[in-house]
Each structure stands twice: as structure tokens, then as C-alpha cells.
Amino acid sequence: MNYLDLYTSGELLARVKAAYARLRSCDLCPHRCGVDRLAGAVGSCGAGAQARVASVSVHHGEEPPISGSRGSGTIFFSHCTLHCRFCQNFPISQLGNGNDLTPRQLAEKMLGLQRKRVHNVNLVTPTHMLPQILAALYLAVPRGFTLPLVWNSSGYETVDALHLLDGVVDIYLPDMKYVAEEPAVGFSAAPGYRAANRAAVVEMLRQVGHFTADDNGIGVRGLIIRHLVLPEGAAGSGETFRWIAALLGKETHVALMNQYFPAHRAPETPGLQRKITADEYAAAVAALEAAGLENGWVQE
């Protein structure tokens, strides 16, 4: 079943209503702030009732099967459920730069990207905007929207919220950031990250399966996990890879990223004050190979 089937059956509208009901005492992410966003309150993420969007563009810098030849239609949402001290996009994620859009306006952005012939619509940092995204999709479908949806998230999710996306999302693109509690809290203010993240990626895999592409190499469906290597092994790369191989399967696709640099508040944060070294990235690549994870991408 896909979102077109969900629309026809009436299930998509039911999901929209269920998602908005959760904003009355918001529990969309593991923070479970419990604030009434529909009444104007904002939670830990900083978001309220409307979807705030920082940018809408055609992006060519994602993994090859996501960007393809025509680009990925990226919608970058403002605010974030994490508060990463090293966030490279902190004016958007932490300061909330962007414009509030109604669901109808967001639907028009999705349709506009489809008119540009992108391969997919890539929802970046979407977790806290789940109800608004579902509402926009509900309005876009009868106007001819048919593109695959990519859920490009921090991986700090709740399984019960992800249930609302079953059959809606085609490609999950979550981070797996941390193993240990101390860096999860100290660097990203994300208590319980490991347990929440691992439960989330298990649910994502249940929904969409392992990653598949069409004959032209363009992503159709499935899970791709992103892992950013941090200085001094703070991300717990080796343990994460072993867990993926054992619990999700060695066929899992992993994108191993080496672009960390000390942005935002990282220069004042012990453990984050420098770029990763070539040796640190090489050690992460070796750990990926040792775990038997051969599908995915490493960076030069």
C-alpha cells in the first residue's frame, strides 16, 4: 500500500486527523514535551502549529540514488528535535530561520518540485512537522502529486509516530548518531538517543525493507542509514556498525560521512573543537568493512 491507496481508502485523512490531535499534547519525538502546539505553545524543538520552511530547492548533493540525474526536491524544515552543538545549519535548526506555510502552501511547494522533474521530494528535518506534512500530502494527491517521499531525519523518533508514516514514506534516510548517552546529551541534548534511534530504524526497515533502486539506479524504496564520524570516536562507529549488521542485516545500506567540522557552538565544546583526522575516518571505514556492511557509500 502507498499513499495513493491511503488517500483513496480514506486512511490518509484519518492519519492527518490523528497526527494533528497529537499536537494538543505534543509527543511526536522522544522529548514528549506535552505542550499544546495548536494553542501557540512551542516545545523543545521550537516549532508551533504551522510548518516553518527554510528552503525549497533542487539538490544534487545527496547519495547518488537520491539525487540521480535530475536532483532531489528538498524541503528543508526549520527547527529541530535535536540541539546539536556542532550543527552546520544552526541558523535554520536552532534559530528557526524560515517562513511559516499553511498545508496548502506546502502542498504547492511539493507540486512545484514535481513540475521541475525531480526524482523525489526529500523532507529534511521533518519529525516535528509530521502532521503538517501529512496534511500537505492529502491536499497534493488530488492535484496529481505522485513522487516518492524521502524522510531525511536525525533518527530521534518515536515508533508510534512513525506508524503514521507507514505506506506514506518510500525511502527512510535517518541518522544513527550516537551509542553512548553522554555525547547524545552533551552534544545534542537528546536523552535516550540510542534506544529511541535503534527502535526507530527497526520500524523504518519493517515499513520499507532494504534499499532498492530502479534500472537507472534511482532509489525506489527502502532504508539508507547515515553515520557522521565525530572526533575522538564520540559517535561509537564500530558498535553502531556491528549492531546494524546483527539486527538489520549486512545488506543494509550505510552512508559514512566525513564532513564534520566545528560549527555553531562546537569550538567551545570539549571533544568537538576540531575536524576529524584522516586516521579517524579510515578507522570508521575499517569498522564498516569489518562488520560486513558492503552496501552504501564512503567519502573520499
C-alpha positions in Angstrom: 0.0 0.0 0.0 1.2 3.5 -0.8 -0.1 7.0 -0.1 -2.3 7.0 -3.2 -4.0 3.9 -1.8 -4.2 5.5 1.6 -5.8 8.6 0.1 -8.4 6.6 -1.9 -9.4 4.5 1.2 -9.7 7.5 3.5 -6.9 6.3 5.7 -4.7 9.2 4.8 -7.3 11.7 6.1 -7.6 9.6 9.2 -3.9 9.9 9.7 -3.9 13.6 9.2 -6.5 13.9 12.0 -4.7 11.6 14.3 -1.4 13.4 13.8 -2.9 16.9 14.5 -4.6 15.5 17.6 -1.1 14.7 18.9 -0.2 18.4 18.7 -2.6 19.1 21.6 -0.1 17.5 23.9 2.8 17.1 21.6 4.6 13.7 21.7 5.9 13.4 18.2 9.5 13.0 19.2 11.2 11.3 22.2 11.2 14.6 24.2 7.4 14.2 24.5 7.1 17.8 25.7 3.4 17.6 26.1 2.8 21.3 25.1 -0.3 22.4 23.1 1.2 23.5 19.8 -2.2 24.2 18.3 -2.8 26.8 21.0 0.5 28.5 20.2 2.9 26.8 22.6 6.3 25.6 21.3 8.1 22.5 22.5 11.8 21.7 22.8 12.1 21.8 19.0 10.8 25.4 18.9 8.0 24.6 16.4 4.4 25.6 16.7 1.2 24.9 14.8 2.5 25.8 11.3 5.2 24.2 9.3 8.1 26.6 9.0 10.2 26.0 5.9 13.7 27.4 5.4 14.2 26.4 1.8 12.8 24.5 -1.2 15.3 23.6 -3.9 16.6 21.0 -6.3 19.5 19.4 -4.6 22.3 17.4 -6.3 24.4 16.6 -3.3 22.6 13.6 -1.7 23.6 10.0 -2.1 23.7 9.1 -5.8 20.4 7.2 -6.0 18.6 10.0 -4.2 19.9 12.9 -6.3 20.2 10.9 -9.5 20.5 12.9 -12.7 17.6 15.4 -12.1 18.1 16.1 -8.4 16.2 15.6 -5.3 13.4 18.0 -4.4 14.5 19.2 -1.0 12.2 20.8 1.5 14.2 21.9 4.5 12.1 22.4 7.6 13.1 24.9 10.3 13.7 24.0 14.0 14.8 20.5 15.1 14.2 17.9 17.8 17.9 17.9 18.5 20.1 20.7 19.7 23.5 19.7 18.2 26.3 22.0 19.3 28.0 21.3 16.0 25.1 21.8 13.7 26.2 23.2 10.3 22.7 24.5 9.7 22.2 26.1 13.1 20.5 29.3 11.7 17.7 27.0 10.5 17.7 24.3 13.1 18.4 26.3 16.2 17.4 29.9 15.3 14.4 28.8 13.4 15.0 30.9 10.3 12.3 30.3 7.7 8.8 31.1 6.7 5.6 29.6 8.1 3.5 27.8 5.5 -0.1 26.5 5.6 -0.6 22.9 4.5 -2.0 24.2 1.2 1.1 26.3 0.6 3.3 23.3 1.5 1.4 21.2 -1.0 2.1 23.8 -3.7 5.8 23.6 -2.9 5.7 19.8 -3.4 3.8 20.1 -6.6 6.2 22.8 -7.8 9.2 20.4 -7.2 7.4 17.7 -9.2 7.0 20.1 -12.1 10.8 20.5 -12.1 11.0 16.8 -12.7 13.0 15.9 -9.6 13.2 12.2 -8.7 11.6 12.6 -5.3 10.6 15.0 -2.6 13.1 15.0 0.2 11.7 16.1 3.6 14.7 17.3 5.6 14.4 17.5 9.4 10.7 16.6 9.2 9.9 14.8 12.5 8.3 17.8 14.4 6.3 18.7 11.2 4.7 15.3 10.7 1.1 16.4 10.9 1.6 19.4 8.6 3.4 17.1 6.1 0.6 14.6 6.1 -2.0 17.4 5.6 0.0 18.8 2.7 0.3 15.4 1.1 -3.5 15.0 1.4 -4.0 18.2 -0.5 -1.4 17.5 -3.1 -2.5 14.0 -4.1 -5.8 15.0 -5.8 -3.8 17.6 -7.7 -1.6 14.9 -9.2 1.3 14.5 -6.8 2.9 11.1 -7.3 6.6 11.4 -6.4 8.4 9.1 -3.8 8.8 10.7 -0.4 12.2 10.7 1.4 12.1 11.0 5.2 15.5 12.6 5.9 15.8 12.8 9.7 18.0 12.8 12.7 16.7 9.3 13.7 15.5 10.7 17.0 11.9 9.4 16.5 9.2 7.6 18.3 7.8 4.3 16.9 4.2 5.3 17.5 4.7 8.5 15.4 6.4 6.5 12.7 3.3 4.3 12.5 1.5 7.3 10.9 4.0 7.2 8.1 3.6 3.5 7.2 2.7 3.4 3.5 3.4 7.1 3.2 7.2 7.3 3.1 9.1 5.4 0.4 12.7 6.0 1.5 13.9 6.5 5.0 17.2 8.3 5.4 17.8 8.5 9.1 21.0 9.3 11.0 22.5 7.0 13.6 24.5 9.5 15.6 25.4 8.0 19.0 25.9 4.9 21.0 26.7 6.4 24.4 24.4 8.6 26.5 27.0 11.2 27.4 27.7 12.6 23.9 24.0 12.2 23.0 23.0 14.5 25.9 26.1 16.7 26.0 26.4 17.3 22.2 22.8 17.1 21.1 20.5 17.4 24.2 19.0 14.0 23.1 18.5 11.8 26.2 17.9 8.2 25.4 19.1 8.6 21.8 20.4 5.1 21.3 17.3 3.3 22.4 15.0 5.6 20.5 17.1 5.6 17.4 17.5 1.8 17.3 13.8 1.2 17.8 13.1 3.8 15.1 15.3 2.3 12.4 13.9 -1.2 13.1 10.4 0.2 12.5 11.6 2.0 9.3 13.1 -1.2 8.0 9.8 -3.0 8.8 7.9 -0.5 6.7 10.1 -0.2 3.6 12.6 -3.0 3.7 16.1 -2.8 2.4 17.0 -0.2 -0.1 16.2 -0.9 -3.8 16.8 1.2 -6.9 15.3 1.0 -10.4 17.2 0.1 -13.6 18.6 3.6 -13.8 20.0 3.5 -10.3 17.3 5.8 -8.9 16.1 5.0 -5.4 12.6 3.5 -5.3 12.1 2.3 -1.7 13.9 1.3 1.4 16.3 2.3 4.2 19.6 4.2 4.0 21.4 4.9 7.3 23.7 7.9 7.6 26.5 7.9 10.1 28.7 11.0 10.7 32.1 10.3 12.1 32.9 12.5 15.1 36.3 13.4 16.7 37.7 11.0 19.3 35.3 8.3 18.4 32.3 10.1 20.0 29.8 8.6 17.6 30.6 5.0 18.5 31.0 4.0 14.9 32.2 0.4 15.3 29.5 -0.6 17.8 26.8 1.0 15.6 28.0 -0.9 12.5 28.1 -4.2 14.4 24.5 -3.6 15.7 23.3 -2.8 12.1 24.9 -5.9 10.7 23.5 -8.1 13.5 20.0 -6.6 13.9 19.1 -5.2 10.5 21.3 -7.3 8.2 24.5 -7.0 6.3 22.6 -5.9 3.2 21.7 -2.6 4.9 22.9 0.5 3.0 25.1 2.9 5.0 26.4 6.3 4.0 29.5 7.0 6.1 30.1 10.8 6.3 33.4 12.5 6.9 32.3 16.2 6.6 32.3 17.0 10.3 33.8 20.4 11.2 33.4 22.5 14.4 30.4 24.7 13.5 28.0 26.6 15.8 29.0 26.0 19.4 31.5 23.2 18.7 34.6 25.5 19.1 33.7 26.0 22.7 32.8 22.3 23.4 35.5 19.9 24.5 35.5 16.9 22.2 34.1 18.8 19.3 36.7 21.5 18.8 38.5 20.1 15.7 37.8 18.4 12.4 38.1 14.6 12.3 41.5 13.3 11.1 42.2 11.1 8.1 43.1 8.3 10.5 39.8 8.6 12.4 37.8 8.3 9.2 39.9 5.4 8.0 39.2 3.6 11.3 35.5 4.1 10.7 35.8 2.7 7.2 37.7 -0.3 8.5 35.0 -0.8 11.2 32.3 -0.7 8.5 34.1 -3.3 6.4 34.8 -5.5 9.5 31.1 -5.5 10.2 30.5 -6.9 6.7 28.5 -3.8 5.6 29.3 -3.6 1.9 26.3 -1.7 0.6 26.4 2.1 0.6 28.9 4.9 0.3 32.1 6.2 1.8 33.6 9.6 1.1 37.0 10.4 -0.3 
